[in-house]
């Protein structure tokens, strides 16, 4: 068996999935080649993922940080932030790239950016999902690193984002002419109305969405 970076029963961060527990390390024949895999249980989605050890680093899988680094990420939520573009597509891609990098500082930056943007204007659905995913990942990692309950960490994050008595920090918004927040929401609303008028179309749309989510979860034929 190839040398592995992680061990069984070790908790790791899988940025695109969540905090996971390595439950098994095993060899499997794939297309005539014997490969070593991590079997990772992702609690937040109650899902098991198989990852070839050669691809773990590429996928951003890393150990849980120490308490000091976790506290630093938590405190960074109160930091001043860079001007926020109003172009949701650009903003979404920038934050998605940060999530793929997957350091705890990157994840905290996503939470800080999208939380403050939401104070200016309601987030589009895709960004809201990205915000929820990053916030949950941050909560879970800080909870493990600092030995605190999830409720304690959730409260601490809220206080860092909204310090009691603090003046709102929203002051720099880069206005782009191609802001498509409203277009996205209108498109979603239009599709919803169409589904309400046609139950068959509604069922079809839901099945399609589930299939896309499943493909994103595993994302690689090696993991199947």
C-alpha positions in Angstrom: 0.0 0.0 0.0 1.3 3.5 -0.9 2.4 5.9 1.9 -0.5 8.0 3.0 -0.6 11.5 4.5 -3.6 10.9 6.7 -4.6 8.0 8.9 -7.8 6.2 9.8 -10.0 8.0 12.3 -8.4 11.3 11.4 -10.7 14.3 10.7 -9.9 16.3 7.6 -11.3 19.2 5.7 -12.6 18.5 2.2 -13.4 22.1 1.0 -16.1 21.2 -1.6 -17.8 18.8 0.8 -17.2 19.6 4.5 -15.4 18.2 7.4 -15.0 14.5 7.1 -13.7 11.5 9.0 -11.3 9.0 7.3 -12.9 5.6 8.1 -10.8 3.4 5.9 -7.7 3.4 3.7 -7.7 0.6 1.1 -6.5 -0.5 -2.3 -8.7 -1.0 -5.2 -8.0 -2.1 -8.8 -9.0 0.6 -11.3 -8.6 0.0 -15.0 -5.8 -2.5 -14.4 -4.0 -0.4 -11.9 -4.0 -0.8 -8.1 -4.8 2.5 -6.4 -5.0 3.4 -2.8 -8.1 5.3 -1.6 -9.3 7.3 1.4 -12.8 6.4 2.4 -14.2 9.6 4.0 -17.5 10.0 5.8 -18.9 13.5 5.5 -21.3 14.0 8.4 -23.0 17.2 7.2 -24.3 15.4 4.1 -24.3 11.9 5.6 -22.2 10.8 2.6 -19.2 8.6 2.0 -16.6 9.7 -0.6 -13.8 7.6 -2.0 -10.7 9.7 -2.9 -7.5 8.4 -4.5 -4.7 9.4 -2.3 -2.9 10.9 -5.4 -5.7 13.4 -5.8 -6.2 14.4 -2.2 -3.9 17.4 -2.3 -5.3 18.5 -5.7 -8.8 18.4 -4.2 -7.7 20.6 -1.3 -8.1 17.9 1.4 -6.1 18.9 4.4 -5.8 18.4 8.2 -7.9 20.4 10.7 -5.9 23.5 11.8 -4.7 24.1 15.3 -6.5 26.2 17.8 -4.3 29.3 17.3 -5.0 29.4 13.5 -8.7 28.7 14.1 -8.9 31.7 16.4 -7.1 33.9 13.9 -9.6 33.0 11.2 -12.5 33.7 13.6 -11.0 37.1 14.5 -10.6 37.9 10.8 -14.3 38.1 10.4 -14.2 41.5 12.0 -11.4 42.8 9.8 -11.9 45.5 7.2 -12.5 44.0 3.7 -11.7 44.8 0.1 -14.3 46.6 -2.0 -17.1 44.3 -3.1 -18.1 44.1 -6.7 -21.8 44.2 -7.4 -21.3 41.8 -10.4 -22.6 38.6 -8.8 -21.1 36.3 -11.4 -17.6 37.7 -10.8 -18.1 37.8 -7.0 -19.4 34.2 -7.1 -16.4 32.9 -9.2 -13.9 34.7 -6.9 -15.4 33.1 -3.8 -15.7 29.7 -5.4 -12.0 29.8 -6.3 -11.3 30.6 -2.6 -13.4 27.7 -1.5 -11.4 25.4 -3.8 -8.2 26.6 -2.3 -9.8 25.7 1.0 -7.6 27.2 3.7 -9.4 28.3 6.8 -8.5 31.9 6.1 -10.0 31.6 2.6 -13.2 30.1 4.0 -13.4 32.9 6.6 -12.9 35.5 3.8 -15.9 34.0 1.9 -18.1 34.3 5.0 -17.0 37.9 5.7 -17.5 38.9 2.0 -20.9 37.4 1.5 -22.3 38.3 4.9 -21.4 42.0 4.3 -22.7 41.9 0.8 -26.0 40.5 2.1 -26.3 43.7 4.2 -26.4 45.7 1.0 -28.6 43.5 -1.1 -30.1 40.0 -0.7 -27.8 37.4 -2.1 -28.7 35.4 -5.2 -29.6 31.8 -4.6 -26.2 30.4 -5.8 -24.3 32.8 -3.5 -26.6 32.1 -0.6 -25.8 28.4 -1.0 -22.1 29.2 -1.2 -22.3 31.3 2.0 -24.2 28.6 3.9 -21.6 26.0 2.8 -18.6 28.1 3.8 -20.1 29.2 7.1 -20.9 25.6 8.1 -17.4 24.5 7.1 -15.9 27.3 9.2 -18.1 26.5 12.2 -17.3 22.8 12.0 -13.5 23.3 11.7 -13.3 25.9 14.5 -15.4 23.7 16.7 -13.0 20.8 16.4 -9.9 22.9 16.5 -10.9 24.9 19.6 -12.8 22.1 21.4 -16.1 24.1 21.5 -19.6 23.2 20.7 -21.1 24.1 17.3 -23.6 26.4 19.1 -20.8 28.2 20.9 -18.9 28.7 17.6 -22.0 29.8 15.7 -22.6 32.5 18.4 -18.9 33.6 18.2 -19.1 34.0 14.5 -22.2 36.1 14.7 -20.6 38.4 17.2 -17.5 38.8 15.0 -19.6 39.6 12.0 -21.9 41.9 14.0 -20.0 43.3 17.0 -22.4 44.7 19.6 -22.8 48.5 19.1 -20.5 48.6 16.1 -21.2 50.9 13.2 -22.0 49.0 10.0 -18.8 48.7 7.9 -20.5 48.7 4.5 -18.8 51.6 2.7 -17.0 50.4 -0.4 -19.1 48.9 -3.2 -17.7 48.7 -6.7 -20.7 49.3 -9.0 -20.6 47.4 -12.2 -22.9 48.1 -15.1 -23.5 44.4 -15.7 -24.9 43.7 -12.2 -27.2 40.7 -12.8 -28.5 40.0 -9.3 -32.0 41.1 -10.3 -31.8 39.2 -13.5 -30.9 36.0 -11.7 -33.7 36.4 -9.2 -36.2 37.2 -11.9 -35.1 34.1 -13.8 -35.5 31.9 -10.7 -39.0 33.5 -10.0 -40.0 32.9 -13.6 -39.1 29.3 -13.5 -40.9 28.9 -10.2 -44.1 30.3 -11.6 -43.8 28.0 -14.6 -43.4 25.0 -12.2 -46.4 26.1 -10.2 -48.5 26.1 -13.5 -47.3 22.7 -14.5 -46.8 19.9 -12.0 -45.1 17.6 -14.5 -42.5 20.3 -15.3 -41.9 20.7 -11.5 -41.1 17.1 -11.0 -38.7 17.1 -14.0 -36.9 20.2 -12.7 -36.4 18.7 -9.3 -34.9 15.4 -10.7 -32.5 17.4 -12.9 -31.3 19.5 -9.9 -30.7 16.3 -7.8 -28.7 14.8 -10.6 -26.4 17.9 -10.8 -25.9 17.9 -7.1 -24.8 14.3 -7.2 -22.3 14.9 -9.9 -20.9 17.8 -8.1 -20.5 15.7 -4.9 -18.4 13.1 -6.5 -17.0 15.0 -9.4 -14.6 12.3 -10.5 -15.0 8.9 -12.0 -12.3 7.5 -9.7 -14.5 8.1 -6.7 -17.4 6.1 -7.9 
